[in-house]
């Protein structure tokens, strides 16, 4: 009887451990640099020379900063989101939510006459980050695939 109990507890313990390991969400923390050759940008911002996307992730809490680079000038936007699917105010101007989807995340931002839905996932490896964006609003609706490479520390 003791052996069966020990065996059962051992099997149960392994099952619980494996469930926690396999249910972990990917960590997207890093500095990601736009790879223009791999990307398909339907209507890129005029004069865009690069984009840098900085993500800090702690569990389901994300701090996001995106720089669009136009030669010597940078255009920055930063905001924080929690990947729990709840709608919240983002940057006073928008409503938004971040949620887990199969193999990635979905970010949805909206307001009157504006919608931006982006599905994020790793690409061919965890050093490639793909943002599949559907934007509706001014200046022009577009569907773009942004492919980023992880910046490696120097």
VEXDREN-2710 file (C-alpha; in Angstrom, 1 decimal):
% VEXDREN-2710
k/r/px/py/pz
1/UNK/0.0/0.0/0.0
2/UNK/2.9/2.4/0.8
3/UNK/4.5/1.7/-2.5
4/UNK/1.3/2.4/-4.4
5/UNK/0.8/5.7/-2.5
6/UNK/4.4/6.8/-3.2
7/UNK/4.1/5.8/-6.8
8/UNK/0.8/7.7/-7.2
9/UNK/2.3/10.8/-5.5
10/UNK/5.4/10.7/-7.6
11/UNK/3.3/10.4/-10.8
12/UNK/1.0/13.1/-9.7
13/UNK/4.0/15.4/-8.8
14/UNK/5.5/14.8/-12.2
15/UNK/2.2/15.6/-13.9
16/UNK/1.8/18.9/-12.0
17/UNK/5.4/19.9/-12.8
18/UNK/5.1/19.1/-16.5
19/UNK/1.8/21.0/-16.7
20/UNK/3.5/24.1/-15.3
21/UNK/6.5/23.8/-17.6
22/UNK/4.4/23.3/-20.8
23/UNK/1.8/26.0/-19.9
24/UNK/4.4/28.7/-19.5
25/UNK/3.9/31.6/-21.9
26/UNK/6.7/32.8/-24.1
27/UNK/8.8/35.7/-22.9
28/UNK/9.1/38.5/-25.5
29/UNK/11.4/40.7/-23.5
30/UNK/14.1/42.2/-25.7
31/UNK/15.0/44.9/-28.2
32/UNK/13.7/44.1/-31.6
33/UNK/14.9/45.8/-34.8
34/UNK/12.8/45.8/-38.0
35/UNK/14.1/43.6/-40.8
36/UNK/12.8/45.5/-43.9
37/UNK/13.8/42.7/-46.2
38/UNK/11.6/40.1/-44.4
39/UNK/8.7/42.5/-43.7
40/UNK/5.7/43.2/-45.9
41/UNK/4.6/46.8/-45.2
42/UNK/1.5/47.7/-47.2
43/UNK/1.7/51.5/-46.6
44/UNK/4.9/52.2/-44.6
45/UNK/5.2/55.6/-43.0
46/UNK/6.9/58.0/-45.5
47/UNK/10.7/58.2/-45.0
48/UNK/10.8/55.2/-42.5
49/UNK/14.3/53.9/-42.3
50/UNK/14.0/51.6/-39.2
51/UNK/11.8/50.6/-36.3
52/UNK/12.9/49.5/-32.9
53/UNK/10.5/47.7/-30.6
54/UNK/11.5/47.4/-26.9
55/UNK/9.5/44.9/-24.8
56/UNK/9.8/44.3/-21.1
57/UNK/7.7/41.4/-19.9
58/UNK/7.1/40.3/-16.3
59/UNK/4.5/37.5/-16.4
60/UNK/1.4/39.0/-18.1
61/UNK/2.6/42.6/-17.6
62/UNK/4.1/44.3/-20.6
63/UNK/5.9/47.6/-21.0
64/UNK/6.1/48.5/-24.7
65/UNK/8.1/51.2/-26.5
66/UNK/8.2/51.6/-30.2
67/UNK/10.5/54.0/-32.1
68/UNK/9.9/54.7/-35.8
69/UNK/13.2/56.0/-37.2
70/UNK/13.2/58.5/-40.0
71/UNK/16.9/59.2/-40.8
72/UNK/18.1/61.2/-37.8
73/UNK/14.7/61.6/-36.2
74/UNK/12.8/59.2/-34.0
75/UNK/9.1/59.0/-33.3
76/UNK/8.4/57.3/-29.9
77/UNK/5.3/55.8/-28.3
78/UNK/5.3/53.9/-25.0
79/UNK/2.5/52.2/-23.1
80/UNK/1.9/49.4/-20.6
81/UNK/-0.6/46.5/-21.0
82/UNK/-1.6/43.4/-19.1
83/UNK/-2.3/40.2/-21.1
84/UNK/-5.5/39.3/-19.4
85/UNK/-8.0/40.2/-22.2
86/UNK/-9.6/43.0/-20.1
87/UNK/-10.4/46.3/-21.8
88/UNK/-8.5/49.3/-20.3
89/UNK/-7.6/52.9/-21.3
90/UNK/-4.3/53.2/-23.0
91/UNK/-2.5/56.5/-23.3
92/UNK/-5.7/58.4/-22.5
93/UNK/-6.6/58.3/-26.2
94/UNK/-7.4/54.7/-26.7
95/UNK/-9.2/51.7/-25.3
96/UNK/-7.2/48.5/-25.6
97/UNK/-6.7/45.0/-24.5
98/UNK/-3.9/42.4/-24.7
99/UNK/-4.7/38.7/-24.7
100/UNK/-3.0/35.4/-25.2
101/UNK/-3.9/33.6/-28.4
102/UNK/-2.5/30.3/-29.7
103/UNK/1.2/30.7/-30.2
104/UNK/1.3/34.4/-29.3
105/UNK/-0.5/37.6/-28.2
106/UNK/-3.1/39.8/-29.7
107/UNK/-3.1/43.6/-29.1
108/UNK/-6.2/45.5/-29.9
109/UNK/-6.4/49.3/-29.7
110/UNK/-9.4/51.3/-30.7
111/UNK/-11.4/54.6/-30.5
112/UNK/-13.9/56.3/-32.8
113/UNK/-12.9/55.7/-36.5
114/UNK/-9.7/53.9/-35.5
115/UNK/-8.8/50.3/-35.0
116/UNK/-5.4/48.6/-34.7
117/UNK/-5.2/44.8/-34.2
118/UNK/-1.8/43.1/-34.1
119/UNK/-1.1/39.4/-33.6
120/UNK/2.4/38.9/-32.2
121/UNK/4.4/35.6/-32.3
122/UNK/7.9/34.3/-32.6
123/UNK/9.0/33.6/-36.2
124/UNK/11.4/30.9/-37.3
125/UNK/13.1/31.1/-33.9
126/UNK/12.9/33.0/-30.6
127/UNK/15.3/35.6/-32.2
128/UNK/12.6/36.6/-34.8
129/UNK/9.5/38.4/-33.8
130/UNK/6.5/38.8/-36.1
131/UNK/3.8/41.5/-35.8
132/UNK/0.8/40.9/-38.2
133/UNK/-1.0/44.2/-38.1
134/UNK/-4.4/45.2/-39.5
135/UNK/-4.9/49.0/-39.1
136/UNK/-8.1/50.9/-40.0
137/UNK/-8.1/54.7/-39.8
138/UNK/-6.3/57.8/-41.0
139/UNK/-4.2/58.3/-42.9
140/UNK/-4.8/54.9/-44.6
141/UNK/-6.1/51.4/-43.8
142/UNK/-3.4/48.7/-44.2
143/UNK/-2.4/45.2/-43.5
144/UNK/1.3/44.8/-42.8
145/UNK/3.6/42.0/-41.6
146/UNK/6.4/43.5/-39.5
147/UNK/9.4/41.1/-38.9
148/UNK/11.9/42.0/-36.2
149/UNK/15.2/40.5/-35.3
150/UNK/16.3/40.3/-31.7
151/UNK/19.2/42.8/-31.0
152/UNK/22.1/40.9/-29.5
153/UNK/24.1/42.5/-26.7
154/UNK/27.4/43.9/-27.9
END
